[in-house]
Structure formats: C-alpha cells, structure tokens
Amino acid sequence: MNTLDILEKAEESQSDVDQPFGPYEEEAIISLALDHPQFFTAVMGFLDPKMFKRLECQWVVGELLNAYEQFNIVPTREILHDLIAGKITEDDPFEEVLGLVKRKSNPREIPIVKDTLLKWAKDRQFGLLYSDEALEAYRMGNYQFLEELVLQANRIADVSDSGFWFFENLELLFQENVVDHRTTGFSKLDKLLNNGGPSKKEVLCWLAGTNVGKSIMLCNNAIASLRGEHNGEVGQDVLLITFELDAIKTALRCLGTATGIPLHSVIEKQEYIRRTVTQMERTYKKKFAIYEWAPDECSVSNIYALLDNLKRTKGWKPDVIILDYMDLMLSRVPEMNKKDYDRQKHVANEVRGLAKNENVLVFTATQTNRGGAMGDGMADLDQVAESFAKQFSLDYVVSLNQNDTDRKATPHPRINFFIAKNRNGPKHVRIECEIEYDKMQVRELL
C-alpha cells in the first residue's frame, strides 16, 4: 500500500478515530522517530496516520509507516525526504511536509514525548484485553491469547541505543580516559577502587556500626564530589538525601567538612565561612541540594519522582546522589517490605538500578550486625546487618573500623578503611585515617 492510499483511507475514517496528540506533539513524534528509531520501533505498530490532525503530519507518518512496512526499518531523515519529494507536487503543501522531515528533536521535549508515547501505546495494548476477541478467548479458556496480549504490552519500553559495538569501537578502549572516574575524596582509596576511583552507574557503600561515622563519610563524599579533588576532574553536581538527620543539620555538617570550622564555631566564624563557600561556588560552578525524608517512607520511586521534578522545574540533574542511608529506605515493591531481609536486599538492587538508569554515582551506607568488627578486626561482608544478600548488587563496600585505642588516639581519633568488596580492584586492603568529629573531616594518613 503506498502513502497516498494510506492517506485516502485515513480521510475516509477520520471521524471515527481518536486523535490523542496535540499539534506540537505531532511534530515532535515525527522528529523523535527519525532521531531515535530504536525507541520508535516499540510504538510503531500502534500508530496510524489518521490519528494525526494535520494533513502534513499524516503524510509524513504515512510515508514512515509505508517504508517501515516495506523495508522493516525506520528510514533516515535524508531517505524519507527523497521518498516524499519524489511524490509531492506543487499543489501539495510541500514546504510544510518537507519542513517536518527536516525538523530535529529538541532535547527538552524528548523525555516528555517518549513518556507520552509509551503510556499511550501501553494503554492501547492493555485495552485490547477488553476487546470482543479477548473476551471470547477468555470464555473459551484460550489463556495463551490473553498472555500474548500482556506479553506484547510489557515489551513496549524505551530501548537504549547506547550499546557498545565491540569491533566498531575498539579504538575507544585505548583512550587514556576511557573509564570515567569519580573521587571518593580519598586518594589512596581512589587508586584501589577501579584504578582511579568509582564511576557513574556504580554504588559505593560504607559499612559501619552505630556512631562510627557513616554520615560523616557521606558528607566528605559530597564535598569531595563538588570539588572533584584528587583526580584532577571537574566538580560534580550533588544531591544528598537524608533519612536520619534533617536537612539543616546535614547542611551544617557539610559546612564543617567544606571549611574546617568546628560546628560549635559556625556563628563566630560566619564571615570566613561565607567567603569560603562563595569562593567554592564561583570556582566549581556546581550545585549541591539536600533533601530529607522520614525513615521508612522513601523508595527509589520517590527519588525518581524528585529527579523528574528537579529536571522540569530547575533544569538540573545531579551527577552524584548520596543516600544517608539505604537501610532506612523502603522497597518500591510493597510485598518486599514485610521482612527486613527481603526489603534491604531489594532496596540495594533498586539503588543499583537508580545509579544505572540515571547515569550517576551513588554513595550510601549500611549497618553492621550486632557483632561488627571485634577488637582489632576489620568488618567484612559477613558482618552486614539484616540481609547478607544486599551486598551482591553493590560495586564497592568499604567498612569503617574503630577500636578503643583508635578513639583515644591523639591529636585526633583514628578510623580504618577496609575494602570488603571491590568489583574492579584488590580487596581486604586497610587504609589508616584520622577523623575530626567536631569538623566532620576525615583524612588519610601518610
């Protein structure tokens, strides 16, 4: 069937068909099809030219569908242009039609149009369960037919086009900075983790007992990420979500980490602090946001919603997300929240999914069990509290260890890092540090 036949058929039944998209959405859908064909194939089977109000859009969509039906591939913008130009006449609105083909997607419209199309396509597919054919299949016990409808609906998804084609991209592997390292704030630790620091799409988790320093470590991660120190990298935008302290107390702790001013001297030293923080903002040109949630009230679904809101209202997306800390989160699957073992295992998996889906580095923490590290021992993975399985999805687990001698050390208390899990480097390595609790600062010892 050629494009003109498709359009004639569309005009005949125009009044009987829902036209769900607005005029700008119609243009954006065409641009999206040409710029992101991998995504578009997921919804192509549900589209029909008669769903579009504008004749010019009907024409382009008709030609798109015709080419897809004939060649089983979404044509390039250039090929589509030639296909239409060869059929259009001076009496047709050729400028408007070819203008639609030339139109490129606006990056700000892409996530909105994708979301609109996916919801619309799923609604259409799941709606088939109420069709006469589906009801008849149900009456006849033909559950395979119904299962196929559900299966097709579940296949409607945003398919990533970021695959690595091994032979075509071999040369990329020889580039010096092919691995995008981020800093923990500790140079010795960075060298051991991933040969230069963790990367985006990964999760680093601090493992420690109560009051050893999990939250302090996460404040140090936040400020180090803003500065991009130790690796010579540019700073990162940081989002810190706290489930334990409120946002103000967390911000004060980060102030101590950033300036080296004891928390009890903040008011006294406020002019120095203002100058220091203002200079940080000018130097790094990054943003740092702190949000709070009550314990056991937040899942990654809430975080995804927050990220969407920040993108749409602030035009901002973090590079690093810090969760203080994941043991206090809920699973996005309510059934998994009935038992702590299942809840914490699923939360860890979901946090790893958050890192990958949002292309961010995640820092978080977890609690040791009651035993923890005894004496001069170092807490290992078998000391993880509640759910041993939660460590499986984490990329790096570094325990914080402190005995009585460490706590009484002078001039500052000591704390020891112990690499319990390292997907990309050595483990069971110990790093000695000192910690100043009044300033919320941790430093590696030489």
Disulfide bonds with the S-S distance in Angstrom:
none
